[in-house]
Amino acid sequence: MTDTFNRVADFTFGLSPGDLPETTREAAALMFLDTLGITIGATPMEAGRIARGTAAALYGCGEGGFGARMMFDGRRVSVAGAAYAAATATDNLDGHDGYYPTKGHIGVVVIPAIAALAETVPDFSGPEALAVTTLGYELAGRAALSLHATVSDYHTSGAWNALGVAAMAARMRGLSRDQLRQALGIAEFHGPRSQMMREIANPTMLHDGSGWGAMAGMSAAVLAEKGFTGAPAITIEEDRVAPHWEDLGSFWQMEHQYVKPYPICRWAHAPIDAVRQVMLEHGLSHEQIAKIHINTFHESACLYPGIPSTTSQAQYSLGFAVAIQAAYGRIGVEHISGPALADPLVASIHDRITVAEAARHSARFPACRVADVVVTLTDGRVFETGDVHARGGPEAPFSQEDIVQKFMQFAAPSLGEARAGAIRDAVLGFTAEGSKFSDLGRLIYDAPEN
């Protein structure tokens, strides 16, 4: 076994809740809550319904100890099927957290995985839930950095977040160090190395591959538990990637995730925020806008350019999302689905928007997402925003109050204020020593009543 694997194994099995800095525990609770809000908000959406139906049809459980109820559904399937269904639903409402250096998302699989695994093991403490959550973020994030550094094309998050899920399962189910090594190797081998830019060019329900990442990681752990073997994970054990693992346990990626104020691809957020900023600063309404010109980074400029006909296209749009913000001052699920896709007001604003790639913005990606906009009014005045960072990241972080408010905005319409509030309180209560995962578990499996 390599030194890097041993470091990973020590972290996986040796990390105790007391090892986490207070700031890391607090970040873990907030990212748990933020992701859970998106999972709840995504529950009524078509992609989530299809994923749960598919899990019930294909991924049932025939052996005791490996079954789990699907989140906000209640039907029992395999632990891998439950993780797949919730991760797929979450992935299809593009409002979950991410980490700039990974160019992708971690919580989208971590929260579905811990909810599924909790159905297969005895109850555990709230602080342990935060430790396992942090484990998933720290391992998946470093696997992502390792993959990006060693391959030529850009793979979806499922390619690497599978390893985080496998490690979480190994810890929670009590696997051995060798079984962990096998599980990581299997998860990496079968993780979906799908090309992200294909999905950007043709947006669908595939999104960021995270549903299959959850499925691959959970299946890998069960395979290893039963004795299946896999080649060592090169994103952990190859010599070239060793530097990405040297700060494991000293630098906490958990504290550096960004939070998304809109259920739209992060690459569109800086232009959205720039338009929001100029309209708020000058008290503008959409009727006063003659033209909006967006200067942004290459990947952002590649987002879907037209009027979307599906929710998936809407979430990977740029001009359409900016037009929604200009029209309504916010972007909610109701703006990117159903009749809203044919909103004539949004379409009229979209016709006034142009987009160009700016080399200075491209040079700063993926370390940060920056754009600037030039807004020309019908009376001839011109406002230039200068460079604007996307809100919710390290440059413009969200407060706890912001994240809690966002959670309630996404969760309450599906669950009602009372149940959503109880979930909020349970998750934030995980930082307390006497808390239990079951405080939350009793609230997250039954289907919504309305």
N, C-alpha and C positions, 0 to 999 in steps of 0.2 A: 504494500500500500504506500502511496506517495505521501510526502509531508503535507501537501495541500489537502488531500483527502482526509488525512488524520485531523487536520485543523477543522475541516468541515464536520467530521464525525464528532469531534469534541464539542463543537458548538451546538450541533443538533441535539445531542443527548445530555450535554452538560450545562446548557444555558438554563439558569433558574430565574424565576420572576424577579428575585432580588438583585440579579446582575444588571437589570435594565436601568439606565439612568431615569430619573423621574420624567425628564422631558421626552424620552423615548416611549415610556409607558403612556403618557398623555397623548403623544402622536399616534400610537397604535390604537388607542380607544377612539380617537377622532377619525382616523382612516377607516376603522371598522365601521363606525357609524355612517360615514359618508358613502362607502361602498354599499352598505346594507340599504341605504335610502334609494340608491339607483336600482338595486335588485328588486325592491318593492315597487318602485315606479315602473319597472319593466314588466312586471307580472302580467298585466292585461294585454301587452303588446303581442302581435301575431307571432313574432319570432320565438318569444318565450312559450307561448301556447304550443307551437309546433315542437319545440325542444322537449317540453314535458310530455307531450303525447308520444313522441318518438322514444323517450326513455321508458315510458310505461309499456310501449309496444315491443321494444327490442332489448332493453337492459334491465329486465326484472332480476330478482335475486332468488336463487334456488338453494342457498345454504345459509343456515343460521349464523348470525354474527357479522354478516356482510350486507345487511339491508339497511336502508335509510329512507325516511320520508323526504319527499321533495319539498323545498321551501315554498311556503305560501300556496301549497297545493294539497299536501297530505297523503298522496298516494305513495306507497312503499315500492321502491325499486332497489337496484344494487347501489352500493356506496359510490361506485364510479358513475352510474347513471344519474344519481342525485347531484353530484358535483358538476357533471356535464350540463345538466338541465339549467341549474342556477347560473353557472358561468356563461352559458350561451345567452340566456335572457339578459343578464347584466351587460354583456358585451354589446348587445343590440340596442341599448339605450346609452349612448356615448357620453355619459356624464360622470364616469368613475375616474378615480385618481390615476396619476401616472408619475413617472420619474424621468426627467429630461435625458440623462445620459443613456438610458435604456431604449429611448424612442418607443416606449410602450407602457404597458399597464401590468400591475402585480396584484392589487387588491381584488381584481375581477375574478381571480381563481382562489385567492387565499380565503376569503370569507365563505364562498360556497363549499370549499374543502373542509374547513373547520366545522361548518354546520352539518355536513354529511358525516364526517368522522365522529362527531359527538354522538351520533345515533348508534355507533358501534362499540363505544367504550363507556366505562363508568363515568359518572359526573365528575367534573374537575372545577378548579377554582377560577374566578374571574382573572386574577393575575396570571395564572397559567394560560388562559385563553389569549391574553395579550402577549405572553412570551412565545406561544406557538404562532401567533399572527406575525410577530416580529421575525421569527425564524423564516417563515415563508417569504417575507419581503427581502430579507438580507440575502438568502440563497438565490432566489430567483433573479434579483437585481444583478448580482455578480455573475451569474450564468449568462445574463443578457450582455453585459459588458464583454465577457469573454467571447461570446459568439460574434458580436459586432466587430471585434478586433481581429478575428481570424477567418472570416468569410467575406466574399466579395459583394454579395447581394443582401438586401434588407429583408429579414424574415419577420413574420408576425410574432406577437408576444407568446402565442402558444408554443413556439419552438423552444422557449427557455423557461416559461413559468411552470411548465410540467415538472421541472426539477424541484422547484419550491414545494409543490404539492406532494411529490414523492417523499421529501424530507419531513414534511409535516406528518404525513401518514406513518412514516417509520418511527417517529418519536411517539406519536399518540397510541400506536398499536404495539409498541414495545419490541420493535425489530432489533436484531443484532447489528453490530457495525458492518459485518460482511453483507448482511441483507440490505442495509442502507446502500452500500456500494453497488450492489447488483441493481437495486431499485433506481438509483440515479442513472446508471448506465442504460437500463431499459427505457426509462423516461426520456432520456436524451435521444436515444435511437429512434423511438417511435413518436417523439414530439413533432407536431406538424410544422415542418420547415417551409411554410407557405410564403409566397412572395407578397410583401405588403403593398407594393406599388401597383400590383395587378388589381387589388381590391380598391385602391384609391381611384384608379382609372375607370373601374366598373363596379360601383358600390352595390353590395348585396348583403344578405344576412350572414355571410361568412365573417364579416368585420375583422377582428384582430386574431382569429384562430384560437381564442382563449377557451372556448368550450371543449375543443379537442385537446388543448393543453391540460385542462383539468382531468379529462377522461384518461389521457395517456399517463399522467403522473399518478393518479389513483390506481389505475390498473397495474402500473409498474410495481407499486408497493405491494399490492396483493399477490402478484406473480412472485416477487422476491420472497414474500412471507411463506409462500408455498414451495419455495426451493428453486424457482426459475433463475437462470443466470443471465447476465448482460455484460457486454464489453464496458470497461471503465469509461466514465463520462469524460470526453476530451475537454469540455468547457470547464472542468474542474482539474483534471489530472495532467493535461498537456503542459509542457514546460513553458510555452509561450504565454499561457494565461495566468501563471502563478502570481504575477503582480496584482491582479485584480482581486485576489483573495487574501492578500497580506494584512489588510486592515479589518478583516472580519472580527467583530467583537470590540473594535475600538472606534471605528467610524460607523455611525448608525444611519444607513440609508432610509430607515423608517422615518426619520425626522425631515427628510428632504423631498417628500412627495408633493406634487402639486394637486390642488383641488380645482375642479372645473365648475365655473358658475353656469355654464350652458351645456345642454346635452348634444354637443356638436364636437366634431374632431378638434383636438387642441390646436391644430395648425391654423384654424380659422379664428382663434380667440383674440389674438393681438389686433387684427383688423376690426373685429366686433367691438373690442374694448376702445379702440381708437375712435370709432364712430360714436360710441356711447359717451366717451369723454368730451368730445367737441360739442355734442348736442346738449349735454348737461351744463357745460361751462357757459354756453351762449344762449341757453334757453330756447333751443331750436325745436321746431316740429318738422315732420316729414314733408309737409306742404311747402316749406321754405327751401327744400333741397332741389337744386337743378342737376348736380352731378356729384358723384363720389368717386374719387380715384384712389385705389389701394396700391401701395408699394409694399411687397412682402417677400418672404424667403421662397426659395424654389419649390420646396415640398408643398407649401401653402398655395402657391400659384397653380399647382397641379391639381388642386381639389376640383370637384365636379363643377363645371362652369355654367350649366344651364338651369332651367326650372326643373326641379326634381319631380318624378312621378311616383316615387316610393319613399318611405321613411328612411331607408338605408341611404339613398341618394341625398336626402335632405341633411342627414347627419355628416356627410362627407362633402357638403357644399361650402362655398365661400360667399359668393355674391348673394345667394338666397338667404343665408344666415344673417349676413349684414343687413339685408333688406328687412328681415323680420325685426331685428333690433331697432332699426330706424323707424319702423312703423309702430311698434308696440312698446318699446323700451325694455323688453325682456324677451327671453326665448324659453318657452316651456314645451312639454310633450305635446300639448294641444296645437302648437304652431308647426310641428313637423310631421303631422300624421293626419289622415282622413281628409276632410274637405279643405283644410288649411293649405294643402299642397297646391290647390288651385286658387288661392287667395288673390283676387285682382289687384288689391293695394300693394301686396308684396311684389307681385309681378311687375307693377308699374315702377316701383323703386328699383327693382333688379335691372330694369332696362337703362337706368341712369348710372350704373356702376361699371367701372373698368378696373382691370387688374394688371399689374406688371411685376415682374421679379426684380428685386433690388439686390445687387451683389453684396452690399454691406450687411444686409439682413441674412442672406444665405450663408455668409462667412461665419455668422454667430450661431448657426444651428448645428447640433441640437442642444448646445449649452443653454440657449435661451430662445424664446420665440418672440420676435420683435417685428413690428410693422409700423408704417405711418400712413396717414390718409390725408387727402386734400379734398375739402368739401367746398363746392361752389354753390352759392345760394341764388335763388331766382332774381334777387335784387343786385346781383353782381359781386357781392362780397365773397372773399375767399378765406377759408380758415385752414391752416396747415397744423397738424397735431405735433409734428416732430415724432421721434421714435417712442413707441408705446410698448411696454411689456404686457404680456397676457397676465391678467389678474389671477391670484390664487397660487402663484409660484413663489420661489424664494425672493424675487424682486418686489412682489406686491402680495404678501401672504394674506390668507384669510384668518380671521380670529375664530376662537371656539364658537362665539355667538353666530358668526357667519355660517359656519359648517352646520351647526344645529338648526339654524333657520332653513338652510338648504335641505337638510334631511326632512324636516317637517313638510316643506313644499312638495317634495316628491313622494313621501310616504303617506301623508294624511289623505289625499284623494282616494287612494286604494283601500286603506285600512281604517280610516276614521281617526279623529284627533286622539281619542282615548288610547287605542291600541298603539298608534304611532308614538304617542308620548310615553307609554310604558316601555316600548322597545328602546327609545332614546335613553330613558333613565337606567334601564338594565345595562346597556352598553357602557355608558359613562360611569356606571357603578363598578365596572370591572377593575378599576384601580384600587378598590377597597379590599382589604384582606379577607373579609367574611363573605365576599360575593361568590356566586357559583354560576357556571355556564347555564345551568338549568333555569336561572332567573330569566335568561333570554330565551332558552330553548322552548319554554312553554308558549312563547308568543310568535314563533317564526315558521311553524310548519303548517298550521291549519290554513285553508284557503280563506281569502277575504270574504266577509259576509255579504258585502254589497256587490 
